[in-house]
C-alpha cells in the first residue's frame, strides 16, 4: 500500500488555505461598513462618501455577484477538464462562489429569510458526512458509491448502481446524524467547566452559615475540623474523579493530548 503524504496534505489543507483569511477580512469590512451606516457622529470624507454611495453600490455589487456566480460555473466546467486541474486552482477559485453566494443570499429579505429544512439538516451534520463518507458511502477509490453485493447488473448508474445508492444513502445519513448527536454530547461533556460550580457549592441560608461559623469556632478550639470544612470536604470518589478528569478544560485537554501521544508512540 502506497501513501502520498504531499497529496493528502494538499487535499486536506492547501485547497482551502486562503478562504480563512478572506473570511476574516470580509468580517472586518462588514463591521466597518455597519458602523459607518449606523453611526450619527461626525465622520471623515471617506465615510461620508461611502454612506452616500452605498444604495447604488448595493445594486452594483449584487449585479457583479450574479455575473461572477454564473461565469464561475461556466468557466470551471468548460476550461478545466480534469479534477487535478481544478484542484490546483481551487485555493484561488473558491473565493468567488463563496462570496457571491453570501452577497446574493443577503441581497433581499425574501432570499435572506427563506431556507431549506433539508439543506439545514445536511449542514448540521456536514462534518460527520465528510468524515464518514469514506467508510460508509464511497468505495475505496473515493469516486464511486460502495457496493453491497446484493445486486448485479451492467455496472451503470441507472441500470445497476442506483439500487445500492438507494439502499446505502439513508443508512449513511442516519449514521451521520447519530454520530453528530453523539459528538455534541461528548463536546459538551468535554468543555463543560465544573470549576466554578465546585468552588461555589450549595448555597445555604445566612442563619445556617452563621451557625456553622459559630459551631466551627467551638470545634476549632478542640483542634477538630469545623462544620463547614467537614461539609465541603470532597469525598474519596470525588477526589479520584478529579484526579482522572479535572474540572478545568485546559487540564482535560492536556491529558487527552498526552493519551493520544502515548497511544501513537505505542502503536508505532
C-alpha positions in Angstrom: 0.0 0.0 0.0 1.4 3.4 -1.0 0.6 6.7 0.7 1.4 10.1 -0.8 1.6 12.5 2.2 2.0 15.5 0.0 -1.2 14.8 -2.0 -3.1 14.1 1.2 -1.9 17.3 2.9 -2.7 19.3 -0.3 -6.2 17.8 -0.5 -7.0 18.5 3.2 -5.2 21.8 3.9 -3.8 23.6 0.8 -7.1 23.7 -1.1 -8.8 26.0 1.5 -5.8 27.8 2.8 -6.7 31.3 1.7 -10.5 31.4 2.2 -10.0 31.6 6.0 -8.2 34.9 5.7 -10.7 36.2 3.2 -13.4 35.5 5.7 -11.5 37.5 8.4 -11.2 40.5 6.0 -14.8 40.3 5.0 -15.9 40.2 8.7 -13.8 43.3 9.4 -15.2 45.1 6.3 -18.7 44.2 7.4 -18.2 45.7 10.9 -16.6 48.8 9.5 -19.4 49.4 7.0 -22.1 48.7 9.5 -20.5 51.2 12.0 -20.5 53.8 9.3 -24.1 53.3 8.3 -25.5 53.2 11.8 -23.4 56.0 13.4 -24.6 59.6 13.6 -21.3 61.0 14.7 -19.1 63.3 12.7 -17.4 61.2 10.0 -14.5 61.7 7.7 -14.7 62.3 4.0 -14.3 58.6 3.1 -17.1 57.5 5.5 -19.4 60.2 4.2 -18.7 59.3 0.6 -19.4 55.6 1.3 -22.6 56.4 3.1 -23.9 58.4 0.2 -22.9 55.9 -2.5 -24.0 52.8 -0.5 -27.5 52.5 -2.1 -26.1 52.5 -5.6 -23.1 50.4 -4.5 -25.5 47.7 -3.2 -27.1 47.1 -6.7 -23.7 47.2 -8.3 -22.3 44.5 -6.0 -25.4 42.4 -6.5 -25.2 42.6 -10.3 -21.5 41.8 -10.2 -22.1 38.8 -8.0 -24.8 37.4 -10.4 -22.4 37.7 -13.3 -19.4 36.2 -11.4 -21.5 33.4 -10.0 -22.7 32.3 -13.4 -19.3 32.8 -15.1 -17.5 30.8 -12.4 -19.6 27.6 -13.1 -19.4 28.2 -16.9 -15.6 28.6 -16.9 -14.8 25.8 -14.5 -17.0 23.3 -16.5 -15.5 24.3 -19.9 -11.9 25.3 -19.2 -10.9 22.8 -16.5 -11.3 19.4 -18.0 -9.9 17.3 -15.1 -10.1 17.1 -11.3 -6.4 17.7 -11.0 -6.6 20.9 -12.9 -9.4 22.2 -10.7 -7.7 21.1 -7.5 -4.6 23.1 -8.5 -6.6 26.3 -8.8 -9.1 25.7 -6.1 -7.3 27.8 -3.4 -7.8 30.8 -5.7 -11.2 30.0 -7.2 -13.2 29.1 -4.1 -13.3 32.8 -3.1 -15.7 33.6 -5.9 -18.6 31.2 -5.3 -18.5 31.7 -1.5 -18.5 35.5 -1.5 -21.0 35.7 -4.4 -23.4 33.3 -2.6 -23.2 35.3 0.6 -23.9 38.5 -1.2 -26.8 37.1 -3.1 -28.2 35.3 0.0 -28.4 38.7 1.7 -29.5 40.7 -1.3 -33.2 40.7 -0.4 -35.2 39.9 2.7 -37.0 37.1 0.9 -33.8 35.4 0.0 -32.3 36.0 3.4 -35.3 34.6 5.4 -36.1 31.6 3.2 -34.3 28.4 3.9 -34.5 24.7 3.1 -35.1 22.4 6.0 -33.4 19.5 4.2 -30.2 21.5 3.5 -30.2 22.9 7.0 -30.3 19.3 8.3 -27.4 18.3 6.0 -25.4 21.4 7.1 -25.9 20.4 10.7 -24.1 17.1 10.1 -21.7 18.2 7.3 -18.6 17.4 9.3 -19.7 13.9 10.1 -20.8 13.3 6.5 -17.3 14.4 5.3 -15.5 12.0 7.6 -17.8 9.1 7.3 -18.3 9.1 3.5 -15.0 7.2 3.1 -16.3 4.5 5.5 -20.0 4.0 4.8 -20.8 5.6 1.4 -17.9 5.7 -1.0 -15.9 2.9 -2.4 -12.1 2.5 -1.8 -11.3 4.8 -4.8 -13.5 7.6 -3.2 -15.1 8.2 -6.6 -18.0 5.7 -6.7 -20.6 4.5 -4.3 -19.9 1.5 -2.2 -21.4 -1.8 -3.5 -23.4 -4.1 -1.2 -23.1 -7.2 -3.4 -26.8 -7.8 -3.2 -27.5 -6.6 -6.8 -25.9 -7.4 -10.1 -26.2 -5.6 -13.5 -24.3 -3.8 -16.1 -22.4 -1.5 -13.6 -24.1 1.7 -14.9 -25.8 4.1 -12.6 -29.3 3.8 -14.0 -29.0 0.2 -15.0 -27.4 -1.2 -11.8 -25.9 1.1 -9.2 -29.0 3.1 -8.3 -30.2 0.2 -6.1 -27.0 0.3 -4.0 -27.4 4.1 -3.9 -31.0 4.0 -2.6 -30.1 1.3 0.0 -26.8 2.8 1.3 -27.6 6.6 1.3 -30.4 6.5 4.0 -28.3 4.3 6.2 -25.3 6.6 5.7 -27.4 9.7 6.6 -28.9 8.0 9.7 -25.4 7.0 10.9 -24.1 10.6 10.4 -27.0 12.0 12.4 -26.3 9.6 15.3 -22.6 10.3 15.2 -23.3 14.1 15.1 -25.6 14.0 18.1 -23.0 11.9 20.0 -20.3 14.4 19.0 -22.3 17.2 20.5 -22.8 15.3 23.8 -19.1 14.4 24.0 -18.1 18.0 23.2 -20.4 19.4 25.9 -19.1 16.9 28.4 -15.5 17.7 27.5 -15.7 21.6 27.6 -18.1 21.9 30.5 -16.3 23.7 33.2 -17.1 22.4 36.7 -14.6 24.7 38.4 -17.0 27.5 39.2 -19.8 25.2 40.3 -17.5 23.2 42.5 -15.9 26.3 44.1 -19.3 27.8 44.8 -21.0 24.7 46.2 -24.5 24.6 47.6 -26.0 28.0 48.6 -27.0 28.0 52.3 -29.2 30.5 54.2 -27.4 33.2 56.1 -28.6 31.9 59.5 -27.3 28.4 58.7 -23.9 29.8 57.6 -23.7 31.9 60.8 -24.5 28.9 62.9 -21.9 26.9 61.1 -19.3 29.5 61.7 -20.1 29.7 65.4 -20.0 26.0 65.6 -16.7 25.9 63.8 -15.2 28.3 66.3 -16.1 26.0 69.1 -14.8 22.9 67.4 -11.6 24.6 66.3 -10.8 25.2 70.0 -10.6 21.5 70.4 -8.4 21.1 67.4 -11.1 19.4 65.3 -12.4 20.4 61.8 -15.1 22.9 61.6 -18.7 22.1 60.4 -18.2 24.0 57.2 -14.9 22.2 56.4 -16.5 18.8 57.0 -19.5 19.6 54.8 -17.4 20.9 51.9 -14.7 18.3 52.1 -14.8 16.2 48.9 -15.4 12.5 49.2 -12.9 9.8 48.1 -14.8 9.2 44.9 -14.8 12.9 44.1 -11.1 13.2 44.6 -10.4 10.2 42.4 -12.7 11.6 39.7 -10.9 15.0 39.9 -7.6 13.2 39.5 -8.7 11.3 36.4 -10.9 14.1 34.8 -10.0 17.6 36.1 -12.5 20.4 36.4 -10.5 22.8 34.2 -10.8 22.5 30.5 -7.2 23.2 30.0 -6.1 20.3 32.2 -8.5 18.0 30.4 -7.1 19.0 27.0 -3.6 18.4 28.3 -4.4 14.9 29.5 -6.3 14.0 26.3 -3.3 15.1 24.2 -0.9 13.1 26.4 -3.0 10.0 26.0 -3.2 10.5 22.2 0.6 11.0 22.0 1.1 7.9 24.2 -1.2 5.8 22.0 0.7 7.0 18.9 4.0 6.0 20.4 2.8 2.6 21.4 1.2 2.0 18.0 4.3 2.9 16.0 
